[in-house]
């Protein structure tokens, strides 16, 4: 998604766990266990996905202000890693999200549907973030 705000501003808002429920549709709560956004810090994310409540303990694996944020599941029903990059696009920001993982259990059975639903929710989240930050 391209957001008409500078990378530092988009990054600061998007990586602040207090804002997660405002722009990530499936997130119901983020519970920080450590200081927020330091490589190695942990938090628990509670989200609804495909009608299932998922609690995942995440660990921040990259934190480069204005450029890159990444985390991985260290405990939860679906092991995955998420990487978000922020690139200047003129005076705007191109935010790209990549999620990699191997579903298991219920989610393995629904793997094809899972991928489609994940892509759809990432697009919706990006558009929601864009509207919030651009005031639209």
N, CA and C atoms as a LAMMPS dump frame, in Angstrom:
ITEM: TIMESTEP
0
ITEM: NUMBER OF ATOMS
408
ITEM: BOX BOUNDS ff ff ff
-5.0000000000000000e+02 5.0000000000000000e+02
-5.0000000000000000e+02 5.0000000000000000e+02
-5.0000000000000000e+02 5.0000000000000000e+02
ITEM: ATOMS id mol type element x y z
1 1 1 N 0.85 -1.169 0
2 1 2 C 0 0 0
3 1 3 C 0.901 1.239 0
4 2 1 N 0.464 2.271 -0.702
5 2 2 C 1.199 3.54 -0.699
6 2 3 C 0.4 4.529 0.141
7 3 1 N 1.069 5.08 1.146
8 3 2 C 0.439 5.997 2.089
9 3 3 C 1.1 7.363 1.939
10 4 1 N 0.29 8.384 1.8
11 4 2 C 0.807 9.736 1.575
12 4 3 C 1.287 10.396 2.863
13 5 1 N 2.257 9.764 3.48
14 5 2 C 2.938 10.253 4.681
15 5 3 C 4.378 9.75 4.593
16 6 1 N 5.321 10.418 5.254
17 6 2 C 6.713 9.97 5.203
18 6 3 C 6.921 8.637 5.938
19 7 1 N 7.928 7.852 5.523
20 7 2 C 8.176 6.542 6.141
21 7 3 C 8.292 6.576 7.663
22 8 1 N 8.961 7.572 8.22
23 8 2 C 9.13 7.626 9.677
24 8 3 C 7.781 7.708 10.384
25 9 1 N 6.845 8.466 9.82
26 9 2 C 5.525 8.63 10.441
27 9 3 C 4.699 7.347 10.32
28 10 1 N 4.717 6.723 9.152
29 10 2 C 3.972 5.473 8.945
30 10 3 C 4.536 4.394 9.865
31 11 1 N 5.849 4.272 9.897
32 11 2 C 6.519 3.276 10.731
33 11 3 C 6.166 3.474 12.206
34 12 1 N 6.268 4.711 12.694
35 12 2 C 5.994 4.993 14.104
36 12 3 C 4.566 4.606 14.49
37 13 1 N 3.614 4.91 13.63
38 13 2 C 2.223 4.576 13.928
39 13 3 C 1.994 3.07 13.848
40 14 1 N 2.433 2.455 12.756
41 14 2 C 2.146 1.041 12.509
42 14 3 C 2.823 0.109 13.505
43 15 1 N 3.973 0.5 14.041
44 15 2 C 4.691 -0.383 14.972
45 15 3 C 4.342 -0.124 16.427
46 16 1 N 3.464 0.827 16.69
47 16 2 C 3.028 1.108 18.058
48 16 3 C 1.868 0.163 18.383
49 17 1 N 2.077 -0.746 19.323
50 17 2 C 1.057 -1.76 19.625
51 17 3 C -0.263 -1.154 20.091
52 18 1 N -0.237 0.067 20.629
53 18 2 C -1.479 0.709 21.054
54 18 3 C -2.392 1.023 19.871
55 19 1 N -1.853 1.064 18.664
56 19 2 C -2.636 1.366 17.471
57 19 3 C -3.103 0.114 16.717
58 20 1 N -2.604 -1.067 17.094
59 20 2 C -2.874 -2.293 16.329
60 20 3 C -4.36 -2.543 16.097
61 21 1 N -5.175 -2.369 17.137
62 21 2 C -6.608 -2.661 16.989
63 21 3 C -7.325 -1.625 16.125
64 22 1 N -6.702 -0.474 15.898
65 22 2 C -7.318 0.571 15.075
66 22 3 C -7.215 0.269 13.589
67 23 1 N -6.153 -0.449 13.183
68 23 2 C -5.973 -0.641 11.748
69 23 3 C -5.84 -2.103 11.319
70 24 1 N -5.623 -3.017 12.25
71 24 2 C -5.558 -4.436 11.905
72 24 3 C -6.881 -5.09 12.288
73 25 1 N -7.671 -5.39 11.285
74 25 2 C -9.028 -5.86 11.49
75 25 3 C -9.193 -7.031 12.429
76 26 1 N -8.328 -8.018 12.374
77 26 2 C -8.492 -9.206 13.198
78 26 3 C -7.903 -9.106 14.591
79 27 1 N -7.138 -8.068 14.873
80 27 2 C -6.465 -7.968 16.169
81 27 3 C -7.439 -7.471 17.233
82 28 1 N -7.569 -8.256 18.294
83 28 2 C -8.436 -7.878 19.403
84 28 3 C -7.644 -7.259 20.544
85 29 1 N -6.369 -7.663 20.701
86 29 2 C -5.53 -7.119 21.767
87 29 3 C -4.069 -7.433 21.495
88 30 1 N -3.201 -6.564 21.989
89 30 2 C -1.76 -6.791 21.983
90 30 3 C -1.285 -6.553 23.41
91 31 1 N -0.666 -7.575 23.983
92 31 2 C -0.212 -7.502 25.368
93 31 3 C 1.313 -7.57 25.365
94 32 1 N 1.947 -6.449 25.691
95 32 2 C 3.41 -6.381 25.69
96 32 3 C 3.96 -7.06 26.932
97 33 1 N 5.009 -7.86 26.734
98 33 2 C 5.679 -8.515 27.856
99 33 3 C 6.977 -7.793 28.204
100 34 1 N 7.565 -7.127 27.242
101 34 2 C 8.853 -6.463 27.374
102 34 3 C 8.697 -5.033 26.875
103 35 1 N 9.774 -4.231 26.995
104 35 2 C 9.721 -2.922 26.336
105 35 3 C 9.36 -3.121 24.865
106 36 1 N 8.515 -2.254 24.379
107 36 2 C 8.005 -2.401 23.017
108 36 3 C 9.076 -2.127 21.965
109 37 1 N 9.082 -2.955 20.947
110 37 2 C 9.874 -2.727 19.742
111 37 3 C 11.37 -2.592 19.949
112 38 1 N 11.895 -3.597 20.594
113 38 2 C 13.33 -3.782 20.688
114 38 3 C 13.554 -5.192 20.163
115 39 1 N 14.576 -5.408 19.358
116 39 2 C 14.839 -6.763 18.871
117 39 3 C 14.954 -7.683 20.083
118 40 1 N 14.179 -8.764 20.043
119 40 2 C 14.14 -9.711 21.158
120 40 3 C 12.969 -9.499 22.095
121 41 1 N 12.274 -8.355 22.002
122 41 2 C 11.117 -8.132 22.879
123 41 3 C 9.968 -9.045 22.458
124 42 1 N 9.13 -9.388 23.431
125 42 2 C 8.029 -10.318 23.191
126 42 3 C 6.692 -9.667 23.518
127 43 1 N 5.661 -10.128 22.821
128 43 2 C 4.303 -9.678 23.091
129 43 3 C 3.337 -10.776 22.68
130 44 1 N 2.139 -10.727 23.223
131 44 2 C 1.104 -11.679 22.848
132 44 3 C 0.064 -10.94 22.022
133 45 1 N -0.259 -11.538 20.905
134 45 2 C -1.251 -10.977 19.996
135 45 3 C -2.481 -11.879 20.051
136 46 1 N -3.637 -11.276 20.277
137 46 2 C -4.898 -12.008 20.29
138 46 3 C -5.671 -11.536 19.066
139 47 1 N -5.999 -12.484 18.185
140 47 2 C -6.728 -12.097 16.978
141 47 3 C -7.761 -13.142 16.619
142 48 1 N -8.742 -12.71 15.843
143 48 2 C -9.731 -13.619 15.257
144 48 3 C -9.347 -13.772 13.798
145 49 1 N -9.266 -15.025 13.354
146 49 2 C -8.933 -15.279 11.96
147 49 3 C -9.728 -16.484 11.499
148 50 1 N -10.511 -16.304 10.463
149 50 2 C -11.366 -17.362 9.933
150 50 3 C -12.256 -17.946 11.039
151 51 1 N -12.761 -17.064 11.91
152 51 2 C -13.669 -17.483 12.961
153 51 3 C -13.001 -18.121 14.172
154 52 1 N -11.704 -18.238 14.151
155 52 2 C -10.964 -18.852 15.254
156 52 3 C -10.219 -17.79 16.045
157 53 1 N -10.239 -17.884 17.383
158 53 2 C -9.405 -17 18.191
159 53 3 C -8.005 -17.602 18.244
160 54 1 N -7.031 -16.756 17.979
161 54 2 C -5.64 -17.201 17.999
162 54 3 C -4.856 -16.327 18.967
163 55 1 N -4.134 -16.968 19.88
164 55 2 C -3.211 -16.252 20.749
165 55 3 C -1.813 -16.69 20.332
166 56 1 N -1.003 -15.732 19.964
167 56 2 C 0.354 -16.032 19.538
168 56 3 C 1.331 -15.171 20.313
169 57 1 N 2.356 -15.813 20.857
170 57 2 C 3.441 -15.063 21.478
171 57 3 C 4.447 -14.784 20.379
172 58 1 N 4.738 -13.512 20.197
173 58 2 C 5.605 -13.059 19.111
174 58 3 C 6.906 -12.503 19.68
175 59 1 N 7.968 -12.585 18.87
176 59 2 C 9.245 -11.98 19.234
177 59 3 C 9.685 -11.062 18.1
178 60 1 N 10.024 -9.833 18.421
179 60 2 C 10.5 -8.878 17.421
180 60 3 C 11.891 -9.32 16.963
181 61 1 N 12.06 -9.476 15.644
182 61 2 C 13.334 -9.947 15.088
183 61 3 C 14.068 -8.865 14.297
184 62 1 N 13.38 -7.786 13.948
185 62 2 C 14.028 -6.661 13.264
186 62 3 C 13.293 -5.383 13.643
187 63 1 N 14.057 -4.337 13.887
188 63 2 C 13.472 -3.034 14.197
189 63 3 C 14.429 -1.965 13.696
190 64 1 N 14.131 -1.479 12.496
191 64 2 C 14.938 -0.445 11.858
192 64 3 C 14.013 0.737 11.598
193 65 1 N 14 1.738 12.506
194 65 2 C 13.048 2.847 12.403
195 65 3 C 12.945 3.445 10.999
196 66 1 N 11.7 3.524 10.534
197 66 2 C 11.419 4.089 9.223
198 66 3 C 11.699 3.161 8.058
199 67 1 N 12.202 1.938 8.32
200 67 2 C 12.599 1.063 7.219
201 67 3 C 12.064 -0.363 7.313
202 68 1 N 12.186 -1.01 8.472
203 68 2 C 11.838 -2.436 8.542
204 68 3 C 11.46 -2.833 9.961
205 69 1 N 10.425 -3.684 10.049
206 69 2 C 10.002 -4.282 11.302
207 69 3 C 9.659 -5.727 10.999
208 70 1 N 10.088 -6.65 11.872
209 70 2 C 9.772 -8.063 11.665
210 70 3 C 9.577 -8.752 13.008
211 71 1 N 8.777 -9.818 12.991
212 71 2 C 8.535 -10.613 14.192
213 71 3 C 8.229 -12.045 13.77
214 72 1 N 8.4 -12.966 14.728
215 72 2 C 8.063 -14.36 14.475
216 72 3 C 7.285 -14.912 15.655
217 73 1 N 6.46 -15.925 15.372
218 73 2 C 5.709 -16.61 16.415
219 73 3 C 6.679 -17.539 17.145
220 74 1 N 6.721 -17.416 18.47
221 74 2 C 7.518 -18.365 19.24
222 74 3 C 6.619 -19.347 20.001
223 75 1 N 5.313 -19.018 20.075
224 75 2 C 4.325 -19.922 20.659
225 75 3 C 2.967 -19.541 20.097
226 76 1 N 2.288 -20.51 19.491
227 76 2 C 0.973 -20.222 18.939
228 76 3 C 0.533 -21.293 17.968
229 77 1 N -0.724 -21.222 17.509
230 77 2 C -1.284 -22.273 16.659
231 77 3 C -0.724 -22.304 15.235
232 78 1 N -0.238 -21.186 14.742
233 78 2 C 0.291 -21.133 13.376
234 78 3 C 1.666 -20.471 13.422
235 79 1 N 2.733 -21.252 13.22
236 79 2 C 4.059 -20.633 13.205
237 79 3 C 4.241 -19.807 11.933
238 80 1 N 4.61 -18.544 12.102
239 80 2 C 4.849 -17.7 10.942
240 80 3 C 5.803 -16.586 11.312
241 81 1 N 6.343 -15.96 10.268
242 81 2 C 7.163 -14.768 10.425
243 81 3 C 6.547 -13.68 9.566
244 82 1 N 6.567 -12.457 10.065
245 82 2 C 6.039 -11.325 9.311
246 82 3 C 7.135 -10.27 9.206
247 83 1 N 7.301 -9.754 8.005
248 83 2 C 8.271 -8.694 7.758
249 83 3 C 7.552 -7.56 7.05
250 84 1 N 7.702 -6.361 7.577
251 84 2 C 7.088 -5.182 6.965
252 84 3 C 8.208 -4.207 6.628
253 85 1 N 8.229 -3.776 5.37
254 85 2 C 9.223 -2.794 4.945
255 85 3 C 8.526 -1.493 4.581
256 86 1 N 9.255 -0.411 4.784
257 86 2 C 8.748 0.937 4.541
258 86 3 C 9.753 1.624 3.628
259 87 1 N 9.316 1.981 2.419
260 87 2 C 10.207 2.62 1.449
261 87 3 C 9.64 3.97 1.037
262 88 1 N 10.522 4.951 0.916
263 88 2 C 10.088 6.259 0.421
264 88 3 C 9.645 6.12 -1.02
265 89 1 N 8.526 6.733 -1.332
266 89 2 C 7.99 6.777 -2.694
267 89 3 C 7.635 8.24 -2.937
268 90 1 N 8.667 9.037 -3.265
269 90 2 C 8.48 10.483 -3.311
270 90 3 C 8.284 10.957 -1.89
271 91 1 N 7.203 11.677 -1.629
272 91 2 C 6.922 12.13 -0.267
273 91 3 C 6.022 11.142 0.478
274 92 1 N 5.696 10.037 -0.164
275 92 2 C 4.827 9.012 0.421
276 92 3 C 5.663 7.813 0.884
277 93 1 N 4.967 6.793 1.367
278 93 2 C 5.604 5.567 1.84
279 93 3 C 4.966 4.373 1.165
280 94 1 N 5.796 3.491 0.633
281 94 2 C 5.322 2.197 0.134
282 94 3 C 5.568 1.194 1.254
283 95 1 N 4.484 0.673 1.814
284 95 2 C 4.568 -0.307 2.892
285 95 3 C 4.247 -1.684 2.323
286 96 1 N 5.173 -2.616 2.496
287 96 2 C 4.997 -3.98 1.988
288 96 3 C 5.065 -4.958 3.141
289 97 1 N 4.139 -5.923 3.149
290 97 2 C 4.082 -6.925 4.205
291 97 3 C 4.255 -8.303 3.6
292 98 1 N 5.146 -9.081 4.211
293 98 2 C 5.386 -10.459 3.769
294 98 3 C 5.186 -11.371 4.976
295 99 1 N 4.345 -12.388 4.807
296 99 2 C 4.091 -13.36 5.863
297 99 3 C 4.49 -14.728 5.327
298 100 1 N 5.319 -15.421 6.099
299 100 2 C 5.739 -16.765 5.727
300 100 3 C 5.497 -17.694 6.897
301 101 1 N 4.969 -18.885 6.607
302 101 2 C 4.741 -19.835 7.684
303 101 3 C 4.243 -21.158 7.161
304 102 1 N 4.112 -22.084 8.076
305 102 2 C 3.634 -23.422 7.749
306 102 3 C 2.462 -23.743 8.664
307 103 1 N 1.227 -23.675 8.109
308 103 2 C 0.066 -23.953 8.951
309 103 3 C 0.045 -25.408 9.413
310 104 1 N -0.598 -25.619 10.573
311 104 2 C -0.768 -26.976 11.076
312 104 3 C -2.143 -27.104 11.707
313 105 1 N -2.534 -28.325 12.032
314 105 2 C -3.844 -28.565 12.648
315 105 3 C -4.972 -28.107 11.736
316 106 1 N -5.969 -27.429 12.324
317 106 2 C -7.115 -26.927 11.573
318 106 3 C -6.664 -26.083 10.39
319 107 1 N -5.642 -25.25 10.611
320 107 2 C -5.193 -24.318 9.583
321 107 3 C -4.507 -25.033 8.422
322 108 1 N -3.917 -26.214 8.66
323 108 2 C -3.297 -26.991 7.585
324 108 3 C -4.388 -27.512 6.641
325 109 1 N -5.479 -27.96 7.222
326 109 2 C -6.602 -28.478 6.426
327 109 3 C -7.157 -27.372 5.525
328 110 1 N -7.197 -26.156 6.042
329 110 2 C -7.769 -25.017 5.318
330 110 3 C -6.684 -24.148 4.67
331 111 1 N -5.523 -24.747 4.333
332 111 2 C -4.379 -23.975 3.865
333 111 3 C -4.677 -23.07 2.667
334 112 1 N -5.37 -23.563 1.656
335 112 2 C -5.686 -22.749 0.483
336 112 3 C -6.565 -21.566 0.843
337 113 1 N -7.574 -21.828 1.641
338 113 2 C -8.474 -20.761 2.076
339 113 3 C -7.712 -19.781 2.979
340 114 1 N -6.815 -20.313 3.803
341 114 2 C -6.016 -19.493 4.708
342 114 3 C -5.198 -18.459 3.936
343 115 1 N -4.52 -18.894 2.885
344 115 2 C -3.686 -17.977 2.097
345 115 3 C -4.524 -16.861 1.48
346 116 1 N -5.661 -17.21 0.909
347 116 2 C -6.532 -16.206 0.304
348 116 3 C -7.079 -15.222 1.324
349 117 1 N -7.496 -15.741 2.471
350 117 2 C -8.042 -14.886 3.524
351 117 3 C -6.96 -13.974 4.093
352 118 1 N -5.74 -14.506 4.246
353 118 2 C -4.63 -13.705 4.763
354 118 3 C -4.313 -12.553 3.806
355 119 1 N -4.249 -12.851 2.521
356 119 2 C -3.958 -11.805 1.534
357 119 3 C -5.038 -10.728 1.561
358 120 1 N -6.294 -11.154 1.631
359 120 2 C -7.409 -10.201 1.674
360 120 3 C -7.325 -9.332 2.932
361 121 1 N -7.047 -9.95 4.086
362 121 2 C -7.01 -9.171 5.328
363 121 3 C -5.816 -8.221 5.344
364 122 1 N -4.678 -8.608 4.759
365 122 2 C -3.525 -7.708 4.685
366 122 3 C -3.845 -6.49 3.813
367 123 1 N -4.545 -6.705 2.704
368 123 2 C -4.938 -5.586 1.839
369 123 3 C -5.899 -4.652 2.57
370 124 1 N -6.875 -5.227 3.259
371 124 2 C -7.844 -4.41 4
372 124 3 C -7.156 -3.631 5.115
373 125 1 N -6.215 -4.284 5.816
374 125 2 C -5.484 -3.603 6.884
375 125 3 C -4.678 -2.439 6.323
376 126 1 N -4.023 -2.644 5.199
377 126 2 C -3.243 -1.575 4.564
378 126 3 C -4.116 -0.394 4.181
379 127 1 N -5.283 -0.671 3.634
380 127 2 C -6.203 0.401 3.251
381 127 3 C -6.734 1.133 4.484
382 128 1 N -7.006 0.381 5.551
383 128 2 C -7.483 0.988 6.8
384 128 3 C -6.397 1.909 7.377
385 129 1 N -5.136 1.444 7.362
386 129 2 C -4.025 2.259 7.848
387 129 3 C -3.873 3.52 7.012
388 130 1 N -3.974 3.361 5.695
389 130 2 C -3.879 4.508 4.778
390 130 3 C -4.934 5.559 5.122
391 131 1 N -6.191 5.134 5.303
392 131 2 C -7.27 6.07 5.626
393 131 3 C -7.031 6.755 6.965
394 132 1 N -6.574 5.996 7.961
395 132 2 C -6.312 6.573 9.282
396 132 3 C -5.238 7.657 9.19
397 133 1 N -4.138 7.332 8.517
398 133 2 C -3.005 8.267 8.486
399 133 3 C -3.221 9.453 7.549
400 134 1 N -3.995 9.237 6.488
401 134 2 C -4.251 10.325 5.548
402 134 3 C -5.477 11.145 5.932
403 135 1 N -6.192 10.682 6.97
404 135 2 C -7.367 11.416 7.432
405 135 3 C -8.574 11.257 6.539
406 136 1 N -8.624 10.132 5.777
407 136 2 C -9.718 9.943 4.823
408 136 3 C -10.87 9.174 5.323
